[in-house]
Amino acid sequence: MEFSHHFLLLLLFTILLPILAIFLLRHRIWCNCHICTAYQTSSWASDFPNLSDWYTHLLRTSPTQTIHIHIIGNTVTANPAVVEHILRARFDNYPKGKKFSRILGDLLGMGIFNVDGPAWDFQRKHASMELGSVSIRTFAFETVKGEIEQRLLPLLSSFAGKVGPESEALLDLQEVFQRFSFDNVCNFSFGFDPGCLDLSLPISPFADSFDLASKLSAERALVVSPIVWKIKRLLNVGSERRLRDAVAVVKALAMDVIEHKRKLGFSEHGDLLSRFMGCVSDEVYLRDIVMSFVLAGRDTMASAMTAFFWLIRARLDIVSRIRKEADNIIRNRNGQAFPSFDQLKEMHYLQATVYESLRLYPPVQFDSKFASEDDELPDGTFVSRGTRVMYHPYAMGRMEKIWGPDCMEFRPERWLDENGKFVHQNPYKYPVFQAGVRVCLGKEMAIVEMKMVALSVLWEFDVVVIAPISELRFEPGLTAFVRGGLKVLIKKRDTAPNNKNI
Ligand code: HEM
């Protein structure tokens, strides 16, 4: 006892205090401007439901659409010219940086999502080549189709028209989508099916540990200083201990899948891991590569679909137009229920609805880079070396300067030309999937998946949102996650061919 006390004191004086002193000297923690004061005291929370709404307000009122929060050394922008500058023109000066990769490092290792430089370049080139192939698109399409037909729709059917105590009839659609996207992304990345969306909604150790590991990693970014989690990690206590345990479970399971594949052969398989196994022999590196895809594609998809169903909750006009478009494209062709890949591409209105929902509720509400060298942004803002520069898709979707006076309205038509054809917008004013050199690798897949889910659910069911009703409040984290989930009632529709009530 005596000994451990002395040891802790020694540790405090020799390691922790000097680190703390360096931190205090390097950071400006005494700023009392009104923004920094509101940030420190969280007084913004009395006027805004989410931190992102407060940032939106600050960015809207800034003449350059860029602000600087001194106390945390962050430059935040909603200016498309600045976004293009950091994501394309001066990409070399704005890597993700070591501060970011340390946060996710234990979980993601050297995976594409977490690295810069040659390791990123290699994975990016290889993954882009694979993701561009028709065979992987077909594989992804068939995977999602199977998950919808065999799991999602049966689960919703089992809740349709449920009566009884309210809590039994209510379904948390956000949780359903998390399970759905985890099954999909694991199948796609590993060729491994965790079966999270089976009717019994089973507990999956892989999904639970992955959940916990990504949540605890993201929480590292929320503490005032990284020193806090670094010390806990060093001492292996509290949340850092739980993180270490969760990461160990995830990594062991991933390694099992890799070893299993090596034994049984992988060349015939369509998943990403099998494709990388042909050119990477290091198993730890392989594990890291696929883990990044699981992280990148899981919560983002669930978040996107949750917001979509929340946004259309009171828009029968939009739901009806989606159904009519599908009816014209699918039924009049060859009578099958599920659209083909090509038919889905023809659904311009559905695509516009998906893009519009992502504009207002981007799953990644903000994203950061770190300046390698001093720089001047196109709006005149000076950025010193080491500054965290953040672009803010959530705020950008709410800027009159970008989307006009009706920016807060959910209006899919803004994405259609006069012939009803979908038109892409400048990616730097809509960096929902990031943009430029490091644009999301799963973008096309994500849009197709969202269209498939939206259509198949709306075709079979009416989704009645019970809560939340008036606004979405998000949990703090890397991906937007609705606090309390999305509670809905499911009602079966009459989809008989003579039903005119589409
Ligand atoms: C609506 C769904 C999605 C959204 C909004 C989204 C958004 C993003 C964003 C903002 C980034 C940049 C993150 C950063 O660099 O800090 C990104 C990167 C990435 N995304 Fe997505 N994503 C989605 C779905 C997916 C899916 C389904 C996959 C694949 C299974 C995927 C794979 C990736 C990968 C691998 C990267 C890293 C690319 C790189 O660093 O070069 N994403 N995504």
Boltz pocket constraint, residues with backbone or C-beta under 6 A from the ligand:
constraints:
  - pocket:
      binder: B
      contacts: [[A, 112], [A, 113], [A, 114], [A, 115], [A, 124], [A, 185], [A, 188], [A, 292], [A, 293], [A, 294], [A, 296], [A, 297], [A, 298], [A, 300], [A, 301], [A, 304], [A, 362], [A, 363], [A, 364], [A, 367], [A, 368], [A, 431], [A, 432], [A, 433], [A, 434], [A, 437], [A, 438], [A, 439], [A, 440], [A, 441], [A, 442], [A, 443], [A, 445], [A, 446]]
      max_distance: 6.0
